Amino acid sequence: MIRILSLRSACRSAGLDILKFCVPGRRKMPRIEPFEKHAKRYEEWFEKNSFAYQSELQAVKALLPKQGKSIEIGVGTGRFAVPLGISLGLEPSMAMSEIARRRGIHVVSAVAEDLPFHDARFDTLLMVTTVCFLDNIMPAFKEAYRVLKSGGSFIIGFIDSNSPLGKVYQKRKNKSVFYRAADFYSTDEIIACLKEARFPIFTVLQTIFRDLHEIDRIEPIKEGYGEGSFVVIKATRQG
């Protein structure tokens, strides 16, 4: 009962449709079976690849606004939201959501393609390693545009499909419990989709320049893309 009440409170403050979106188990969510079954294995990746994780975290942080109302779409277990100071997340997987809640995140059960928020609600939307698991990227991006305030930021972190790590993931995707159902995108494809969703301004950073097993320190951050495997795009809504 305490958890449900806290969720309802968080939903009210975010302007949500409480009955439809905030009660766990109300909807059947797509592509979540691996995360429901293997949440522990997901967590283990961050422990095993600590420097890669910290590198990704630093790249996202470099583009994340320091003020305003923020939410992470596809918050997972809160591995990015918590250290970045984001307290509200959206996540369809119950197993992942439970871990995020234990870390102090208010989690709303919904999907990126159908955000349960009023228009112009947020200053920042964060989406890290979530794009490849979307059922439909364009509705998700258009929803992001809708719920952002004028001047708000949509920040996306992802593995570039044209990068060395992206190619490895695609080659081995049928052997991965997580990436088997994933659709990988190049940076050019993400930018094209963002433009179609009416985002006109972009800033792009990149990191992860070595194979995961070779990373023994935090990787550098560079502007642009085409070298690093992990890319972060900051798209700004205007008007």
N, C-alpha and C positions, 0 to 999 in steps of 0.2 A: 504493500500500500504506500509506503514512503516513497518508493521509486516512481510509482505512477503519479503521485502528487507532485513530485519534483519535476517530472516530465511535463505535466500539465502546466505548471508554473512557467517553465522555460518556453513552452509553446505559446502561451498567452503573451509573454513579453516579446516574442518574435513575430506575433501576428499570424498564428497558424490556425488551420482548421483542426481543432483538437480531436474531435471524434474520428475523423477520417485518417489523420496522419500520426497522431501522437501516442496511440495505444498500441503497444507491441503486438505483432501477429495479425493486424487487420488486413494486410495485403500480401499477396504472393509476389516476391521480388525476383528479378532475373539474375542469372549468372552468379548466384551467391553460394551454391552448394559447396564448392571447394573451400570457401572461407568459413562456412558453418562447420565443416568436418575437420579442417586443418588450421584452425586459428593458432594453435600452439606452434605449429611449424612456421607459420607466418611470423610470429614473434621471434622465433629462433634465428630467422634470417638477419634481423637487425643486430642481434648479439654476435653472430658469426662474421658479419660484414660491417663492423662498427665504424671503420674509417670511411667506407663508402656512404653509409647512412649519414654520418656527420658532414660529409662533403655535400650531399644533397640538401641537407638541412640548412647549411650555410648559404647555399645558392638561393634557396627559397627565401631565406631571411633577408638577403641582400635586396630583394625587390618588394618585400612585404611592408605596406604602410604601418607606421607605429601607432596610429590612432584610428578611431572609428569602430563601427559595429562590424564584426567579422564572423564568418562561418566557413568551416571546411566541408566541402561536398565530397562524400566518400571518405569519411573520417577514419574508417577502419578501427584500429585499436587505440588511436590517439597519439601515435608515434610522432606525428608532425604537429598536430594541434597543441599538445601540452607544452613542449619546449618553445613554441612560437607564441604562446599566450592566448590561444583561441579557445574559448570555453563552450562554444556551440558547434555541433556537428550533425551532419546528415549521413545516415548509413542504413542500407537495407539488410545487412547480415546481423542477426540477433547475437550470434556468438562473438562477433567482433565488437558489437555495440556494448555488450556486457563488460568487456575488458576496458573499453573507453570510458564507460561510466565509473568504473572503479578508479580510474585515473582522474576523475573529476569533470569529465565532459558531459554536458547535457546533450543527449543524442535523440534526434528525431528520425523515426523510421519512415523513409520515403526514397524516391529515386531522383536522379539528376534531371531526367527528362520531364518531370512533373513536380516542380518545386512547390511546396505548400506555404508560400509566402506572398504577402502583398507586394505590389509593384514598388520599386525604388526603396527597398527596405534596408539594404546593406551598403556599407562603404567598401567592403572587401569580400570577395569569394575566392577561396583557395581550393584547388583540386590537384592532388599529388598522386601520381601513379594510378589514377582512376580512369583516365580517358580511354585506355585500351579495354576497359570492361563495360563501357557504355553500350547499351543496346542501339542507340541512335544518337550520333554526336551532334547533329544540327539542332534538334529540339532541346538538347541539354545546353548548348551554347546560347540559343535564343532565350531560354529560361534564365540563364545567368545574366544576360543583358537586361531582361525585364526586371529582375529583382534588385539590380544595382542602382544606386543613386547616380545622378549626373556627376561625372568626375570620379566615379568609383572604379576599383581595380579588380580585374579577373585574372588571377595568377594560376598558371598551369605548369606543373612539373611532370615530366614524362621521359621515358626512354625513346630516343629518336630511332625509328625503324632503320634508318640508313647508317647508323653508327655501328661500331664494332660490337658493342654489347647488344644492341638491338638485333643485329643479324644472328648473333649466337642464340638469343632468346627465341627468335623465329624458327631457327633451325631445329631447336630442341623442344619447341612448344608442345608437341604431342607427348613428350615424356614428363612434362611439368603439370603438377596437380592444379597450379594457379593459372598458368598461361595457355593452357589447352584451348580455352574458349576466348582468348584475348584477340583483339584486332589492333595491331601495331600501326602507328602513324609516323610519317616523317614530319620534321618541323615545317616544311613548306606546306604540307597538307593541313596541319593544325592552323597555320596562319591563314590559309585560304578559307577554312571554315570560320575562323574568327571574323574575317572580313565580310563573309556572307551573312554572319550574325550581327553586322553593323558596328563592329569594333574597329575604329580607324587608327588607333595609336598603339605601337608595340615597343617593348624593350625586351631584349633576348640575352640571356646568359647561359653559359654551359660549364659543365664540370664532368668528372669521371673520365680521365684520359688514358687509363690503363685497365688491364683485365682485373676483375674483382680480386682474384687470388694474389695479385701483385701489389695491391694497395696496402701500404703499411703506414700511411699518414694521411691527413686530410688533403684532398686534392685542391689545386688552385681553381679559381673562378675566372673565366674569360668572357668578354663580350662576344655576342654573335653566336653562330652555330656552325656545325660542319666538322668539328674536331671532337668535342666531348659527347659522351653517350647520354648523359642526363642534361636535359634542356629545360630551362624555366622561361616562360613567356609571361610578361605582364601586359595585359590589354586593358585599355582605359575607355570607359564609356563617356561619350560626349553628348550633350543635348538631352 
